[in-house]
């Protein structure tokens, strides 16, 4: 095996453990609930899955997920209520951005799936 190829393999294996360790570290989160309990329950359930560690109180360096504005409810005759709301992300008082979520009350996974993706982006993981 050529020496340069051996060095490439050695370099690849040298960095593999650090990549694995980075994935194993949980992302600490704090979710500020809104006034719709079923939405809070769905978001809380989604944010308790790995790689997240959901805290019951805000703590330093935790990624804060908040719904700062009112949740808009559009009542549709055919499909039921559709909720639309803005989610804000911050850490240690610094804004990390926001996203707009929209989902039917009967399919909250539409919101939570997108929210999990947005939380990972705000936390700097993917």
N, CA, C and O atoms as a DFTB+ gen file, in Angstrom:
504 C
 N C O
     1  1       0.853      -1.168       0.000
     2  2       0.000       0.000       0.000
     3  2       0.900       1.234       0.000
     4  3       1.831       1.315       0.801
     5  1       0.639       2.185      -0.878
     6  2       1.469       3.389      -0.930
     7  2       1.394       4.156       0.397
     8  3       0.371       4.162       1.082
     9  1       2.499       4.792       0.725
    10  2       2.589       5.510       2.002
    11  2       1.555       6.623       2.103
    12  3       0.995       6.842       3.177
    13  1       1.289       7.328       1.015
    14  2       0.311       8.424       1.054
    15  2      -1.086       7.906       1.374
    16  3      -1.849       8.577       2.069
    17  1      -1.430       6.725       0.878
    18  2      -2.729       6.140       1.164
    19  2      -2.835       5.739       2.634
    20  3      -3.891       5.890       3.248
    21  1      -1.742       5.229       3.193
    22  2      -1.718       4.876       4.610
    23  2      -1.949       6.122       5.465
    24  3      -2.674       6.068       6.459
    25  1      -1.337       7.238       5.082
    26  2      -1.505       8.490       5.834
    27  2      -2.947       8.985       5.763
    28  3      -3.472       9.506       6.746
    29  1      -3.584       8.827       4.612
    30  2      -4.986       9.239       4.470
    31  2      -5.866       8.420       5.409
    32  3      -6.704       8.978       6.117
    33  1      -5.684       7.104       5.418
    34  2      -6.471       6.254       6.318
    35  2      -6.208       6.585       7.780
    36  3      -7.135       6.655       8.587
    37  1      -4.948       6.787       8.111
    38  2      -4.595       7.104       9.499
    39  2      -5.234       8.422       9.924
    40  3      -5.734       8.545      11.042
    41  1      -5.215       9.397       9.035
    42  2      -5.839      10.691       9.349
    43  2      -7.344      10.570       9.518
    44  3      -7.927      11.197      10.402
    45  1      -7.970       9.769       8.674
    46  2      -9.419       9.592       8.765
    47  2      -9.813       8.940      10.080
    48  3     -10.783       9.348      10.719
    49  1      -9.053       7.922      10.483
    50  2      -9.379       7.238      11.730
    51  2      -9.028       8.085      12.950
    52  3      -9.642       7.927      14.005
    53  1      -8.071       8.964      12.825
    54  2      -7.687       9.819      13.953
    55  2      -8.807      10.791      14.307
    56  3      -8.988      11.128      15.477
    57  1      -9.568      11.249      13.293
    58  2     -10.628      12.217      13.548
    59  2     -11.981      11.573      13.804
    60  3     -12.892      12.255      14.273
    61  1     -12.143      10.316      13.520
    62  2     -13.432       9.648      13.710
    63  2     -13.926       9.697      15.151
    64  3     -15.102       9.997      15.355
    65  1     -13.106       9.423      16.162
    66  2     -13.632       9.456      17.528
    67  2     -14.151      10.825      17.949
    68  3     -15.140      10.901      18.679
    69  1     -13.517      11.906      17.513
    70  2     -14.004      13.228      17.909
    71  2     -15.360      13.513      17.276
    72  3     -16.208      14.152      17.899
    73  1     -15.578      13.049      16.046
    74  2     -16.881      13.225      15.412
    75  2     -17.958      12.440      16.132
    76  3     -19.082      12.920      16.280
    77  1     -17.632      11.250      16.578
    78  2     -18.595      10.437      17.314
    79  2     -18.919      11.084      18.651
    80  3     -20.082      11.119      19.053
    81  1     -17.912      11.595      19.344
    82  2     -18.148      12.244      20.628
    83  2     -19.033      13.470      20.492
    84  3     -19.871      13.725      21.357
    85  1     -18.858      14.241      19.407
    86  2     -19.670      15.442      19.215
    87  2     -21.141      15.073      19.052
    88  3     -22.015      15.812      19.507
    89  1     -21.425      13.940      18.410
    90  2     -22.802      13.527      18.217
    91  2     -23.422      13.009      19.506
    92  3     -24.643      13.056      19.658
    93  1     -22.621      12.520      20.426
    94  2     -23.145      11.952      21.658
    95  2     -23.500      13.009      22.702
    96  3     -24.247      12.715      23.635
    97  1     -22.991      14.213      22.572
    98  2     -23.279      15.264      23.537
    99  2     -24.702      15.766      23.362
   100  3     -25.085      16.151      22.258
   101  1     -25.491      15.771      24.426
   102  2     -26.857      16.276      24.283
   103  2     -26.878      17.795      24.143
   104  3     -25.985      18.493      24.624
   105  1     -27.894      18.279      23.486
   106  2     -28.118      19.709      23.343
   107  2     -29.120      20.104      24.418
   108  3     -30.264      19.649      24.399
   109  1     -28.697      20.949      25.355
   110  2     -29.604      21.351      26.436
   111  2     -30.544      22.433      25.938
   112  3     -30.131      23.420      25.329
   113  1     -31.823      22.214      26.217
   114  2     -32.886      23.095      25.744
   115  2     -33.790      23.497      26.899
   116  3     -33.934      22.778      27.887
   117  1     -34.390      24.662      26.742
   118  2     -35.476      25.063      27.629
   119  2     -36.603      25.574      26.740
   120  3     -36.393      26.465      25.916
   121  1     -37.787      25.018      26.905
   122  2     -38.954      25.415      26.115
   123  2     -39.897      26.226      26.986
   124  3     -40.329      25.772      28.045
   125  1     -40.214      27.444      26.522
   126  2     -41.188      28.294      27.200
   127  2     -42.554      28.004      26.592
   128  3     -42.806      28.369      25.443
   129  1     -43.436      27.356      27.340
   130  2     -44.720      26.930      26.778
   131  2     -45.616      28.100      26.376
   132  3     -45.502      29.210      26.894
   133  1     -46.511      27.806      25.432
   134  2     -47.500      28.791      24.994
   135  2     -48.830      28.496      25.699
   136  3     -48.861      27.726      26.660
   137  1     -49.915      29.094      25.234
   138  2     -51.206      28.926      25.917
   139  2     -52.065      27.790      25.357
   140  3     -53.227      27.658      25.740
   141  1     -51.512      26.963      24.453
   142  2     -52.259      25.832      23.895
   143  2     -51.595      24.546      24.387
   144  3     -50.523      24.168      23.914
   145  1     -52.243      23.887      25.333
   146  2     -51.629      22.741      26.005
   147  2     -51.289      21.590      25.070
   148  3     -50.229      20.981      25.217
   149  1     -52.150      21.277      24.118
   150  2     -51.857      20.157      23.217
   151  2     -50.633      20.455      22.341
   152  3     -49.879      19.542      22.002
   153  1     -50.436      21.709      21.979
   154  2     -49.247      22.093      21.228
   155  2     -48.011      22.002      22.115
   156  3     -46.969      21.515      21.677
   157  1     -48.118      22.467      23.357
   158  2     -47.012      22.341      24.320
   159  2     -46.617      20.882      24.510
   160  3     -45.431      20.553      24.518
   161  1     -47.606      20.011      24.661
   162  2     -47.345      18.586      24.873
   163  2     -46.609      17.977      23.682
   164  3     -45.666      17.207      23.862
   165  1     -47.036      18.319      22.468
   166  2     -46.397      17.776      21.266
   167  2     -44.959      18.280      21.136
   168  3     -44.059      17.510      20.802
   169  1     -44.744      19.562      21.397
   170  2     -43.400      20.130      21.304
   171  2     -42.505      19.522      22.380
   172  3     -41.362      19.158      22.104
   173  1     -43.015      19.410      23.591
   174  2     -42.229      18.826      24.683
   175  2     -41.834      17.393      24.359
   176  3     -40.690      17.000      24.588
   177  1     -42.760      16.614      23.832
   178  2     -42.450      15.221      23.467
   179  2     -41.363      15.170      22.401
   180  3     -40.469      14.327      22.476
   181  1     -41.424      16.050      21.415
   182  2     -40.421      16.057      20.348
   183  2     -39.052      16.482      20.880
   184  3     -38.025      15.986      20.418
   185  1     -39.037      17.393      21.843
   186  2     -37.769      17.919      22.350
   187  2     -37.161      17.063      23.464
   188  3     -36.116      17.415      24.012
   189  1     -37.796      15.959      23.798
   190  2     -37.209      15.047      24.786
   191  2     -36.490      13.881      24.106
   192  3     -35.955      13.000      24.778
   193  1     -36.481      13.879      22.778
   194  2     -35.803      12.821      22.025
   195  2     -34.339      13.204      21.811
   196  3     -34.026      14.389      21.690
   197  1     -33.433      12.211      21.763
   198  2     -32.023      12.511      21.492
   199  2     -31.885      13.254      20.165
   200  3     -32.604      12.943      19.215
   201  1     -31.007      14.199      20.080
   202  2     -29.894      14.530      20.961
   203  2     -30.231      15.613      21.987
   204  3     -29.331      16.262      22.519
   205  1     -31.511      15.809      22.263
   206  2     -31.916      16.909      23.135
   207  2     -32.019      16.486      24.591
   208  3     -32.366      15.348      24.906
   209  1     -31.711      17.428      25.465
   210  2     -31.910      17.283      26.896
   211  2     -32.767      18.467      27.309
   212  3     -32.268      19.587      27.427
   213  1     -34.057      18.227      27.531
   214  2     -35.004      19.291      27.848
   215  2     -34.978      19.585      29.333
   216  3     -35.234      18.705      30.155
   217  1     -34.667      20.829      29.674
   218  2     -34.606      21.262      31.070
   219  2     -35.968      21.777      31.518
   220  3     -36.767      22.224      30.695
   221  1     -36.232      21.716      32.810
   222  2     -37.494      22.231      33.351
   223  2     -37.397      23.705      33.726
   224  3     -38.418      24.364      33.921
   225  1     -36.174      24.228      33.830
   226  2     -35.956      25.659      34.074
   227  2     -34.832      26.118      33.155
   228  3     -33.992      25.326      32.727
   229  1     -34.839      27.410      32.864
   230  2     -33.788      27.961      32.022
   231  2     -32.464      27.912      32.767
   232  3     -32.420      28.140      33.976
   233  1     -31.395      27.618      32.059
   234  2     -30.060      27.525      32.646
   235  2     -29.067      28.182      31.697
   236  3     -29.338      28.294      30.501
   237  1     -27.911      28.621      32.216
   238  2     -26.896      29.205      31.346
   239  2     -26.517      28.239      30.226
   240  3     -26.397      27.033      30.439
   241  1     -26.334      28.786      29.050
   242  2     -25.935      28.064      27.844
   243  2     -27.010      27.159      27.260
   244  3     -26.759      26.485      26.261
   245  1     -28.192      27.124      27.850
   246  2     -29.282      26.330      27.268
   247  2     -29.862      27.084      26.069
   248  3     -29.961      28.311      26.083
   249  1     -30.237      26.344      25.049
   250  2     -30.923      26.924      23.912
   251  2     -32.384      27.114      24.316
   252  3     -33.072      26.151      24.653
   253  1     -32.846      28.349      24.280
   254  2     -34.217      28.662      24.687
   255  2     -35.099      28.691      23.453
   256  3     -34.796      29.368      22.470
   257  1     -36.198      27.944      23.520
   258  2     -37.193      27.909      22.455
   259  2     -38.456      28.542      23.021
   260  3     -39.004      28.068      24.016
   261  1     -38.914      29.616      22.383
   262  2     -40.082      30.338      22.890
   263  2     -41.040      30.649      21.749
   264  3     -40.637      30.783      20.593
   265  1     -42.306      30.759      22.097
   266  2     -43.337      31.210      21.161
   267  2     -43.760      32.583      21.680
   268  3     -44.693      32.690      22.475
   269  1     -43.065      33.642      21.224
   270  2     -43.253      34.960      21.838
   271  2     -44.571      35.640      21.510
   272  3     -45.021      36.500      22.268
   273  1     -45.193      35.280      20.412
   274  2     -46.423      35.931      19.995
   275  2     -47.608      34.984      20.142
   276  3     -47.446      33.804      20.453
   277  1     -48.766      35.509      19.917
   278  2     -49.996      34.725      19.965
   279  2     -49.997      33.673      18.858
   280  3     -49.514      33.932      17.756
   281  1     -50.524      32.512      19.141
   282  2     -50.685      31.458      18.142
   283  2     -51.964      31.758      17.362
   284  3     -53.048      31.823      17.941
   285  1     -51.834      31.940      16.044
   286  2     -52.998      32.220      15.202
   287  2     -53.711      30.915      14.899
   288  3     -53.077      29.910      14.574
   289  1     -55.016      30.934      15.005
   290  2     -55.823      29.746      14.732
   291  2     -56.793      30.054      13.590
   292  3     -57.649      30.931      13.706
   293  1     -56.645      29.323      12.495
   294  2     -57.568      29.427      11.371
   295  2     -58.477      28.212      11.410
   296  3     -58.017      27.075      11.302
   297  1     -59.756      28.457      11.565
   298  2     -60.734      27.365      11.665
   299  2     -61.284      27.065      10.278
   300  3     -62.019      27.869       9.704
   301  1     -60.923      25.900       9.743
   302  2     -61.356      25.491       8.416
   303  2     -62.408      24.403       8.537
   304  3     -62.257      23.474       9.331
   305  1     -63.465      24.511       7.758
   306  2     -64.563      23.555       7.852
   307  2     -64.133      22.136       7.490
   308  3     -64.567      21.181       8.133
   309  1     -63.311      21.989       6.500
   310  2     -62.958      20.658       6.000
   311  2     -61.877      19.998       6.857
   312  3     -62.014      18.835       7.238
   313  1     -60.805      20.729       7.160
   314  2     -59.656      20.086       7.797
   315  2     -59.462      20.437       9.272
   316  3     -58.533      19.927       9.897
   317  1     -60.298      21.279       9.837
   318  2     -60.150      21.638      11.240
   319  2     -59.270      22.866      11.434
   320  3     -59.042      23.630      10.496
   321  1     -58.788      23.047      12.629
   322  2     -58.008      24.232      12.983
   323  2     -56.557      24.092      12.545
   324  3     -55.924      23.057      12.755
   325  1     -56.049      25.142      11.939
   326  2     -54.637      25.216      11.552
   327  2     -53.991      26.294      12.409
   328  3     -54.437      27.441      12.424
   329  1     -52.946      25.917      13.116
   330  2     -52.216      26.855      13.964
   331  2     -50.982      27.346      13.242
   332  3     -50.266      26.571      12.606
   333  1     -50.738      28.652      13.346
   334  2     -49.533      29.265      12.796
   335  2     -48.910      30.105      13.895
   336  3     -49.597      30.875      14.566
   337  1     -47.600      29.954      14.076
   338  2     -46.927      30.675      15.153
   339  2     -45.447      30.832      14.838
   340  3     -44.880      30.098      14.029
   341  1     -44.844      31.798      15.492
   342  2     -43.419      32.051      15.353
   343  2     -42.702      31.464      16.558
   344  3     -43.156      31.602      17.693
   345  1     -41.582      30.812      16.299
   346  2     -40.736      30.257      17.350
   347  2     -39.428      31.055      17.337
   348  3     -38.799      31.215      16.291
   349  1     -39.031      31.548      18.505
   350  2     -37.779      32.294      18.634
   351  2     -36.748      31.438      19.353
   352  3     -37.075      30.704      20.284
   353  1     -35.498      31.540      18.911
   354  2     -34.391      30.788      19.503
   355  2     -33.392      31.777      20.087
   356  3     -33.044      32.774      19.454
   357  1     -32.935      31.489      21.302
   358  2     -31.920      32.348      21.919
   359  2     -31.058      31.513      22.859
   360  3     -31.422      30.409      23.264
   361  1     -29.911      32.081      23.186
   362  2     -29.018      31.444      24.156
   363  2     -28.349      32.574      24.933
   364  3     -27.780      33.497      24.350
   365  1     -28.428      32.484      26.255
   366  2     -27.822      33.494      27.137
   367  2     -28.267      34.908      26.772
   368  3     -27.478      35.850      26.855
   369  1     -29.527      35.057      26.369
   370  2     -30.085      36.357      26.030
   371  2     -29.796      36.826      24.619
   372  3     -30.301      37.873      24.215
   373  1     -29.002      36.092      23.854
   374  2     -28.670      36.468      22.482
   375  2     -29.595      35.750      21.506
   376  3     -29.744      34.529      21.559
   377  1     -30.211      36.516      20.621
   378  2     -31.103      35.932      19.628
   379  2     -30.324      35.093      18.627
   380  3     -29.272      35.503      18.136
   381  1     -30.857      33.905      18.332
   382  2     -30.258      33.014      17.336
   383  2     -31.158      32.866      16.113
   384  3     -30.868      32.072      15.218
   385  1     -32.244      33.625      16.075
   386  2     -33.140      33.572      14.933
   387  2     -34.532      33.123      15.321
   388  3     -34.856      32.977      16.499
   389  1     -35.344      32.908      14.305
   390  2     -36.724      32.476      14.520
   391  2     -37.196      31.673      13.305
   392  3     -36.566      31.679      12.247
   393  1     -38.309      30.992      13.490
   394  2     -38.931      30.270      12.383
   395  2     -40.440      30.377      12.536
   396  3     -40.951      30.617      13.630
   397  1     -41.134      30.199      11.444
   398  2     -42.592      30.218      11.448
   399  2     -43.066      28.794      11.207
   400  3     -42.651      28.141      10.250
   401  1     -43.929      28.327      12.078
   402  2     -44.459      26.963      11.993
   403  2     -45.956      27.037      11.692
   404  3     -46.635      27.979      12.100
   405  1     -46.455      26.044      10.983
   406  2     -47.874      25.968      10.679
   407  2     -48.273      24.501      10.596
   408  3     -47.620      23.707       9.919
   409  1     -49.351      24.148      11.291
   410  2     -49.788      22.753      11.264
   411  2     -51.259      22.642      11.657
   412  3     -51.824      23.524      12.303
   413  1     -51.845      21.542      11.250
   414  2     -53.212      21.232      11.615
   415  2     -53.234      20.660      13.024
   416  3     -52.337      19.909      13.407
   417  1     -54.253      21.011      13.793
   418  2     -54.344      20.520      15.171
   419  2     -54.388      19.000      15.248
   420  3     -54.069      18.425      16.288
   421  1     -54.779      18.344      14.162
   422  2     -54.864      16.882      14.149
   423  2     -53.581      16.230      13.627
   424  3     -53.458      15.005      13.636
   425  1     -52.624      17.050      13.171
   426  2     -51.356      16.510      12.686
   427  2     -50.228      17.410      13.195
   428  3     -49.548      18.082      12.419
   429  1     -50.049      17.406      14.508
   430  2     -49.042      18.258      15.134
   431  2     -47.628      17.846      14.758
   432  3     -46.694      18.629      14.935
   433  1     -47.451      16.632      14.243
   434  2     -46.115      16.196      13.822
   435  2     -45.580      17.072      12.698
   436  3     -44.365      17.180      12.532
   437  1     -46.469      17.706      11.915
   438  2     -45.996      18.644      10.888
   439  2     -45.198      19.774      11.543
   440  3     -44.154      20.179      11.031
   441  1     -45.688      20.275      12.663
   442  2     -44.987      21.339      13.391
   443  2     -43.757      20.807      14.095
   444  3     -42.680      21.398      14.009
   445  1     -43.911      19.698      14.787
   446  2     -42.796      19.220      15.608
   447  2     -41.633      18.718      14.759
   448  3     -40.476      18.905      15.134
   449  1     -41.918      18.084      13.620
   450  2     -40.837      17.628      12.740
   451  2     -40.027      18.819      12.234
   452  3     -38.797      18.788      12.241
   453  1     -40.720      19.862      11.798
   454  2     -40.030      21.052      11.311
   455  2     -39.318      21.765      12.452
   456  3     -38.205      22.262      12.279
   457  1     -39.954      21.816      13.613
   458  2     -39.345      22.479      14.764
   459  2     -38.054      21.774      15.187
   460  3     -37.068      22.440      15.503
   461  1     -38.045      20.458      15.198
   462  2     -36.829      19.709      15.544
   463  2     -35.710      20.063      14.576
   464  3     -34.572      20.268      14.996
   465  1     -36.015      20.135      13.312
   466  2     -35.019      20.524      12.316
   467  2     -34.515      21.944      12.575
   468  3     -33.315      22.204      12.493
   469  1     -35.437      22.866      12.888
   470  2     -35.059      24.245      13.164
   471  2     -34.230      24.375      14.437
   472  3     -33.304      25.184      14.499
   473  1     -34.557      23.586      15.442
   474  2     -33.793      23.594      16.697
   475  2     -32.372      23.106      16.439
   476  3     -31.415      23.689      16.950
   477  1     -32.228      22.052      15.656
   478  2     -30.893      21.545      15.320
   479  2     -30.085      22.614      14.589
   480  3     -28.896      22.787      14.854
   481  1     -30.726      23.326      13.674
   482  2     -30.024      24.400      12.976
   483  2     -29.609      25.505      13.936
   484  3     -28.478      25.988      13.881
   485  1     -30.518      25.903      14.809
   486  2     -30.191      26.956      15.791
   487  2     -29.083      26.523      16.724
   488  3     -28.279      27.347      17.161
   489  1     -29.030      25.225      17.038
   490  2     -27.999      24.693      17.933
   491  2     -26.680      24.442      17.202
   492  3     -25.658      24.171      17.833
   493  1     -26.708      24.531      15.877
   494  2     -25.488      24.320      15.104
   495  2     -25.167      22.869      14.851
   496  3     -24.003      22.526      14.643
   497  1     -26.181      21.992      14.860
   498  2     -25.975      20.573      14.545
   499  2     -26.899      20.172      13.409
   500  3     -27.898      20.844      13.151
   501  1     -26.580      19.101      12.742
   502  2     -27.466      18.550      11.686
   503  2     -27.229      17.122      11.479
   504  3     -27.880      16.503      10.637
